[in-house]
Amino acid sequence: MIFIPQAQTDAWLLEDIAQGDLTTRALGIGACPGNMEFIHRDGGCVSGLAAASQMLQSLGLTVCASVIDGEIVKPGQRLLAARGNAAALHQGWKAAQNVIEWSCGVSNEVAAMLALLRTRHPSGHIACTRKTIPGTKLLATQAVLAAGGLIHRSGCGESILLFANHRRFMRDEQDWFAMINRLRQAAPEKKIVVEAETSDEAMSALAAEPDVLQLDKFTPEQAEDIADRALQVAPDCKLALAGGITLTTLERYLECGITLFITSAPYYARPADIKVRLMPCNTG
């Protein structure tokens, strides 16, 4: 479970409710006791429930989660319920719904990609990049991990990844041996990951034996060719595919011999359809 500070979930609330719910106040119903429930219309892998619960509790609501992040739910299944006064219920409604819908969209997309990949490679992995939608990194990280995915890099200071944009600043951008050796000396506790944009670059990089070679925007045929040749040149180098990897395109790559796929696509998946129902308590 990713730690999400109270200040962050409060900030998400404040984006919508800084002045309270005007309609509730104008109707004079704020003190009425009530219940609220969140129901997943389509079903799938869920996330965002812990964060949403924290938001609702900040409003003084009593929250009961029926499922936890990472579970697979059926269509029509209840995810979360809360009770309290109508003012708090209406303030928490949309803010929490937004968090759950977006998070469930991400987690379900990762789960779907993993399910497809593992029909062919049971130990294959989907790793999501640091290219999250601004302001969503904590929710995105939680959703990816809840679905069984990996975080490729949480930030540029976390790991070594040699891009072409780095190489262009070197004296000889094609001297893979020198660059990889320099990286190993400067960061001996890190794996050396390099990215190649062409087949020629990939083979030159493999000759220098990085720990991981990331192939960017390769076709399935190009990827398969590199995977075959890598077994002879650098058998201990792990290969990864990045660039254009989505649930739609993934199937084309299942036979290329690579089992680690890098993607940002789940962050832009269709949000889940979450129904929220508010009802007054029966005081009779």
C-alpha positions as MATLAB code, in Angstrom:
seq = 'MIFIPQAQTDAWLLEDIAQGDLTTRALGIGACPGNMEFIHRDGGCVSGLAAASQMLQSLGLTVCASVIDGEIVKPGQRLLAARGNAAALHQGWKAAQNVIEWSCGVSNEVAAMLALLRTRHPSGHIACTRKTIPGTKLLATQAVLAAGGLIHRSGCGESILLFANHRRFMRDEQDWFAMINRLRQAAPEKKIVVEAETSDEAMSALAAEPDVLQLDKFTPEQAEDIADRALQVAPDCKLALAGGITLTTLERYLECGITLFITSAPYYARPADIKVRLMPCNTG';
ca = [
       0.000    0.000    0.000;
       1.377    3.396   -0.994;
       1.388    5.982    1.789;
      -0.718    8.972    0.782;
      -0.445   11.831    3.286;
      -3.551   13.293    4.830;
      -2.544   16.673    3.419;
      -2.735   15.209   -0.099;
      -6.177   13.662    0.253;
      -7.403   16.852    1.943;
      -6.071   18.824   -1.023;
      -8.055   16.627   -3.421;
     -11.162   17.347   -1.357;
     -10.518   21.073   -1.340;
     -10.355   21.179   -5.137;
     -14.114   20.624   -5.102;
     -15.536   21.605   -1.720;
     -13.679   24.682   -0.475;
     -16.993   26.477    0.131;
     -19.144   23.463    0.923;
     -22.044   22.148   -1.133;
     -24.194   25.167   -1.946;
     -27.223   23.123   -2.984;
     -27.275   21.174    0.281;
     -26.929   24.389    2.266;
     -29.653   26.168    0.300;
     -32.077   23.274    0.825;
     -31.371   23.210    4.558;
     -30.751   19.430    4.583;
     -27.149   19.415    5.809;
     -27.888   17.992    9.257;
     -29.987   15.087    7.982;
     -28.347   11.682    8.596;
     -27.731    9.537    5.558;
     -25.798    6.777    3.836;
     -23.712    6.675    0.654;
     -22.474    3.715   -1.358;
     -20.121    3.344   -4.320;
     -20.979    0.564   -6.765;
     -18.845   -0.652   -9.690;
     -21.148   -0.931  -12.683;
     -18.781   -2.953  -14.927;
     -16.505   -4.826  -12.509;
     -12.747   -5.284  -12.784;
      -9.557   -4.672  -10.819;
     -10.036   -1.850   -8.324;
      -7.861    0.794   -6.723;
      -8.216    4.166   -5.013;
     -10.441    2.849   -2.229;
      -7.962    3.522    0.566;
      -7.421    7.093   -0.624;
     -11.159    7.689   -1.047;
     -11.829    6.305    2.431;
      -9.272    8.688    3.886;
     -10.961   11.596    2.136;
     -14.389   10.675    3.463;
     -13.091   10.158    6.992;
     -11.624   13.666    6.890;
     -15.190   14.903    6.592;
     -16.213   13.064    9.746;
     -17.959   10.239    7.902;
     -17.910    6.648    9.093;
     -16.546    4.508    6.261;
     -16.842    0.798    5.570;
     -14.843   -0.633    2.647;
     -16.265   -3.834    1.202;
     -13.154   -4.630   -0.880;
      -9.503   -3.584   -0.935;
      -7.242   -2.207   -3.648;
      -6.190   -4.903   -6.093;
      -9.297   -7.070   -5.799;
     -11.275   -8.131   -8.862;
     -14.951   -7.274   -8.398;
     -18.074   -8.284  -10.259;
     -20.433   -5.904  -12.069;
     -22.796   -4.301   -9.585;
     -20.585   -5.021   -6.577;
     -20.395   -2.486   -3.778;
     -16.922   -1.090   -3.148;
     -17.392    1.362   -0.327;
     -20.077    2.711    1.990;
     -20.177    5.738    4.282;
     -22.615    7.261    6.714;
     -22.948   10.652    8.352;
     -24.749   13.952    7.859;
     -25.929   15.019    4.425;
     -23.564   18.010    4.284;
     -20.495   15.787    4.633;
     -21.896   13.108    2.332;
     -22.511   15.581   -0.472;
     -19.086   17.177   -0.029;
     -17.315   13.829   -0.238;
     -19.381   12.340   -3.045;
     -17.793   13.630   -6.263;
     -14.245   14.079   -4.976;
     -14.088   10.468   -3.797;
     -15.868    9.227   -6.924;
     -13.286   10.924   -9.138;
     -10.417    9.264   -7.261;
     -12.012    5.823   -7.419;
     -13.051    6.029  -11.073;
      -9.657    7.171  -12.348;
      -7.718    4.771  -10.126;
      -9.865    1.793  -11.100;
      -9.395    2.672  -14.764;
      -5.615    2.477  -14.341;
      -5.578   -0.683  -12.251;
      -7.989   -2.510  -14.532;
      -5.934   -1.630  -17.625;
      -2.746   -2.926  -16.001;
      -4.558   -6.095  -14.908;
      -5.895   -6.641  -18.424;
      -2.447   -6.188  -19.973;
      -0.931   -8.603  -17.464;
      -3.650  -11.180  -18.089;
      -3.001  -11.027  -21.825;
       0.779  -11.181  -21.436;
       0.627  -14.141  -19.078;
      -1.414  -16.243  -21.471;
       1.926  -16.614  -23.272;
       4.506  -15.716  -20.608;
       3.364  -16.597  -17.062;
       6.295  -14.700  -15.539;
       6.060  -11.663  -17.837;
       5.795   -8.131  -16.468;
       4.121   -4.834  -17.271;
       6.077   -1.846  -15.915;
       4.618    1.649  -15.940;
       6.722    4.747  -16.497;
       7.098    7.975  -14.562;
       5.106    9.821  -17.266;
       2.019   10.095  -15.084;
      -0.632   12.760  -15.489;
       0.582   15.690  -13.332;
      -0.789   15.479   -9.809;
      -1.661   11.768   -9.995;
       1.647   10.030   -9.214;
       0.623    8.629   -5.823;
      -2.719    7.347   -7.087;
      -1.083    5.982  -10.240;
       1.630    4.188   -8.303;
      -0.936    2.611   -5.988;
      -3.124    1.530   -8.923;
      -0.233   -0.043  -10.858;
       1.081   -1.967   -7.862;
      -2.394   -3.029   -6.752;
      -2.953   -4.627  -10.163;
       0.341   -6.517  -10.023;
       2.330   -4.209  -12.292;
       5.779   -2.749  -11.709;
       6.948    0.845  -11.476;
       9.558    1.310  -14.194;
      11.102    4.408  -12.596;
       9.451    6.602   -9.986;
      11.854    9.422  -10.820;
      15.012   10.214  -12.754;
      17.153    9.960   -9.605;
      16.056    6.423   -8.820;
      17.862    4.434  -11.480;
      20.327    4.625  -14.359;
      18.735    4.863  -17.799;
      20.952    6.006  -20.662;
      18.907    7.749  -23.361;
      20.007    9.128  -26.718;
      19.482   12.570  -25.199;
      22.252   11.752  -22.713;
      24.559   10.251  -25.328;
      24.492   13.327  -27.535;
      26.355   15.250  -24.838;
      29.212   12.734  -24.790;
      32.376   13.090  -26.866;
      31.454    9.978  -28.866;
      27.784    9.082  -28.602;
      28.421    5.682  -30.210;
      31.058    4.582  -27.693;
      28.753    2.344  -25.677;
      31.650    0.618  -23.908;
      32.979    3.895  -22.496;
      29.577    5.153  -21.401;
      28.489    1.911  -19.762;
      31.852    1.512  -18.029;
      31.614    5.082  -16.734;
      28.112    4.476  -15.436;
      29.188    1.278  -13.665;
      32.058    3.076  -11.962;
      29.940    6.057  -10.903;
      26.939    4.032   -9.694;
      28.231    0.553   -8.797;
      25.113   -0.379   -6.827;
      22.764    0.276   -9.764;
      21.848   -1.814  -12.775;
      22.794   -0.174  -16.042;
      19.801    0.271  -18.316;
      20.249    1.720  -21.802;
      17.775    2.563  -24.528;
      18.229    1.916  -28.236;
      16.135    3.461  -30.993;
      17.421    1.398  -33.936;
      18.600   -2.156  -34.515;
      22.162   -0.958  -35.110;
      22.145    0.898  -31.791;
      20.723   -2.168  -30.073;
      23.505   -4.420  -31.311;
      26.205   -1.880  -30.430;
      24.737   -1.531  -26.954;
      24.515   -5.306  -26.490;
      28.194   -5.663  -27.307;
      28.939   -3.468  -24.265;
      26.789   -5.772  -22.093;
      24.430   -3.505  -20.148;
      22.197   -5.096  -17.545;
      19.015   -4.115  -19.393;
      18.478   -3.023  -22.982;
      15.258   -1.106  -23.624;
      14.069   -1.159  -27.230;
      12.094    1.958  -28.100;
       9.330    1.782  -30.715;
      10.588   -1.415  -32.339;
       8.252   -3.459  -34.515;
       7.508   -7.034  -33.419;
       9.782   -8.295  -36.205;
      12.648   -6.017  -35.180;
      12.214   -6.959  -31.533;
      12.264  -10.672  -32.329;
      15.439  -10.252  -34.387;
      17.223   -8.446  -31.534;
      16.001  -11.007  -28.996;
      17.443  -13.846  -31.096;
      20.777  -12.116  -31.614;
      21.038  -11.020  -27.974;
      21.190  -14.660  -26.863;
      24.567  -14.940  -28.597;
      25.988  -11.467  -27.944;
      24.857  -10.745  -24.361;
      22.866  -13.646  -22.917;
      22.728  -12.099  -19.450;
      21.215   -8.818  -20.669;
      17.503   -8.413  -19.956;
      15.484   -7.020  -22.867;
      12.517   -4.684  -22.501;
      10.149   -3.116  -25.006;
       8.899    0.471  -24.729;
       7.059    2.933  -26.920;
       3.529    2.365  -28.161;
       2.821   -0.592  -25.884;
      -0.913   -0.670  -25.144;
      -3.561   -3.299  -24.471;
      -4.381   -3.158  -28.183;
      -0.814   -3.543  -29.488;
       0.542   -5.929  -26.858;
      -0.779   -9.081  -28.532;
       1.420   -8.437  -31.585;
       4.522   -8.707  -29.381;
       3.721  -11.895  -27.473;
       5.855  -14.097  -29.749;
       8.901  -11.816  -30.053;
      10.782  -13.396  -27.144;
      10.647  -10.355  -24.822;
       8.630  -10.523  -21.600;
       9.140   -7.085  -20.004;
       6.984   -4.291  -21.424;
       7.272   -0.614  -20.502;
       4.179    1.557  -20.896;
       2.403    4.756  -19.925;
      -0.889    3.727  -21.518;
      -2.777    2.707  -18.333;
      -2.677    6.289  -17.048;
      -4.959    7.237  -19.946;
      -7.336    4.302  -19.710;
     -11.086    4.873  -19.631;
     -12.129    5.610  -16.034;
     -14.330    3.032  -14.378;
     -18.065    3.627  -14.203;
     -18.817    4.001  -10.496;
     -22.379    4.606   -9.381;
     -22.812    6.627   -6.192;
     -26.117    6.514   -4.340;
     -27.005    8.746   -1.370;
     -30.030    7.954    0.791;
     -31.432    9.442    4.018;
     -31.378    7.177    7.034;
     -34.695    5.690    8.030;
     -35.408    7.454   11.281;
     -38.871    6.054   11.653;
];
